[in-house]
Amino acid sequence: MIDQPFQRISTTRVSEAIVEQIRQAIIDGQFQPGDRLPSQRELAKMFGVGRSALLEAIRILEKSGLLTIRTGGNGGAFVTAPSIRQVSDSLDLFFRREGATREELAEFRIVLECYSCKMAAEKASEEELNQIEKEFNELKELAEKGSAYWQSFLSREIEFHFSVASLSHNRVSLAVLHSLATWLHSFSSQMPELYKGRMINNWQAILTALRNRDGDLAQRLLSEHIYFFNLMRPSKE
């Protein structure tokens, strides 16, 4: 950390300027996750601002997940390690505010999620493929438990989508997909149980393609899976 990481503020939008400087300092690596920022008194002196503007900026940074505020003798404002959840929550809020439809989300998933599946065939390690097959077997066991576990099965099936996407080793794609989780669970909960067998068979074929390192086939199979269950609005076979 350098001695004087910040510049005096010379704008009427004081709190926003403070937020931008602190955010940029974190991005530039001047402060690492776990580092404590200078005290409020020191920060106010560095920025040349009043305490109220500084506190407002700190509140904004805390709400955005960049800072964690701790109280007590060893308290202060600490830099928070970035996480997928922070990105996901922001995107989820945006999608909800914009009122995206199920069809729009499905079309988007066919582009992003299916390409991630293709990359998974290339990037996943043998250990990761073994783990994903273990998760799939657990999903099949849940399917065999009967109607009382149907909603649990649907919830686990959505999580399985994320597990497969994670094999692409692309954190940006995974963060965006996780941001859709709430809506995916909501849409999935309306699925009739009679499609259980088709869902299991689809995933079995996709995992076989992944195991064979056939990314194009894995991408096509997942695209067909998402298309059928989200764009055809199935009600009966």
N, C-alpha and C positions, 0 to 999 in steps of 0.2 A: 504494500500500500504506500502511495506517495504522500508527502507531507501536506500538500495543498491540492486535493483532487477537484475542488470546485471553484467556480468563478462567481463574482458578485453579480447579483441580478439587476438588470437595467431594463425592466419591462413592467407594464401594469398587470400582466397576467402572471403574478409572482408565483403562486403555488404550482401552476403548470410548468413554469420554467424550472423550478426546483425538481419536480418529478422527472422531467426530461434529463436533467444533468445527472441525477442519481441513477436513473435507469441506464443511461449511457455509460456511466462509470462501471456499473455491474456488467454490462455487455462487453466492455473493453477489458474486463478482468482486473480492474483496479481493486475491486472487492470480490472475494470469493465466497461461495456458500459457507455460512457459519461465521463470517467476519462480522464484527460489530462496527456500525457506523460511529463517527465522532458523536459526542454528546450533543444534545439540542443546543446548548449554549455555544459550543464550538461551531456547529453547523450554521446557526444564525449569524455568527460573526463572519464565517467564510462566505456565505451568500449575501450578507449585508441586508438581511430582512428581519421582520418582526417575528415573534414567537407564534402568532396565530397563523400566519401564512405557512410557516414551517410545519406546524402540527397538521394543517390541512393536507400538505403534500405527503407527510408520513402516513396519514390515514389512507390516502389514495393508493400509495405503494403497498400498504398492508392489505388493503382490500383486493388488490390485483395479484397478491400472492408473492410479491418480490421481497417483502420484509415481514419479519415476525417480531412482535413487540413483547419483551419480557420485562417483568417488574422485579423489584428487589435490589439488593446491593450490587449484584452482577447483571442487572437488567440493562435494557437499551433496545435499539433497533438493530436486528440482525438480518443479514442477507439470507434468503431462503433458497435452497436448491430448487432449480426448475423441475417441473414434473408434467407428465402427460395430462394429469387431472386438471391442472390449471388451464391448459389449452382447451381441453374438452369442455369444461364448464363455460368458457367464453363462447365457443362455437355453438354449444347447445342453446345458450341464451339468444344468440344471433338467429339461429334457425327457427326457434320458437317465435321470435318477434316478427320474422319475415313470413311466417305461416306456410312453410314448405309442405307440399302434399306427399302422400305415400308414393305416388308415381314419380315425383321429382327425386325423392330420396332413393328410390329403387334404380332409377336411371343413373344417378350419380354413383351408387354402389357398384353397378355393373362396370363402370369405367375404373373406379379406384380400387375396389376390393378385389375384383377379378384380376386386375393387373398385379396386385400384391400377391395373389395366389400363384400367378405365373412366376414371379420373382422368388417365391418360396421354394418352388421346384429347383431353382438354381442355387439358392443360398442356404437352405436349411441343412444342418448337420445331421449325421445319422442318429446322433443322440436325440436331437430335437424331433426327428421323424418318429423315433421310438416313443417319445413322450406324447406326441400328438395322437399316435395310435392307442396309447394307453387311455388318453382322455376320450377317444372315440368309443373304446370298449365300455367305459363308464357310462357314456351317453346311451349306448345300446342296452346296458343293464337297466338303466332308468326307464327306457322305453318298454322293457318287458315287465315292469311292475304294475302296469294297468292304468285304468282311467284316473284313479285317485292321484296319480303322479304326472298327469298330462301337462299341467301348467308348469310344474318343476322341470319337466323335459323340455318344454318350449324355451324356458329361461336359460337352461343349460345349452340348448342348441344355439342360441344367440351368442352366448359366451364362447362357444366353439368357433364361431365365425372369427372372433377376435383372436383366438389362439392360432388359427391357421394364418391369419393376416400377419401376426407377429413374426412368423417364420421368414417374412420378407426382409426383416431387419431394417425397416424404414420407419423411424420413430414419428416422422411427420404424418405419414399415411395412417399409422396406428392411432395417433392422437385424433385425427379427423374422424376416423371410424368410431372411436370410443365416444366422440361427441354426439353420435347418433343413437347411443345406447338406449336412452329413455324412450324415444319414439319406436325403435325397433322392438323393444319389449312390449310396448303398447300394441303395435300392429300384430306381433306374433301371438299375443294372448287370444286373438280372435280366430286362430287357425283351427279347423275341425280336426279331431283326433284321427279320422280315417286316413289322413295323409302321413301318419307316422312312418309307415313302411317305406313310402316313397322318399321321405327325408333321409332315412337311414341308408337306403340304397344309393341315393345321390352322393352322400358323404363317403360311402365305401368306395365308389368309383373315383371320386376326387382324390382320396388318400392313395389309392392305387396309382393314379397318375403322378402324384407327388413322389411316391416311392420309386417310380420308374423314371423320375426326372424329366417328365414330359410336361413342360410348362404350358405349352399351347393347349394341350388337351385339358389340363387342370383348369386353365382360364376359361375355356369354352364350357366345361361341365358346370363350373360355379356360376357362370353367366346364365346358363339355362335354368339352374336351380333358383337363382334370385328372380329371374324373369317369371317363372311359373308361379312362384309363391307370392309375388308382390304385384305383378302387372296383369296377370290373367284373372285375379280375384277368384280363386277357386272356391266352389261351394260343395261340389261333389264330383266323384270320378265317374 
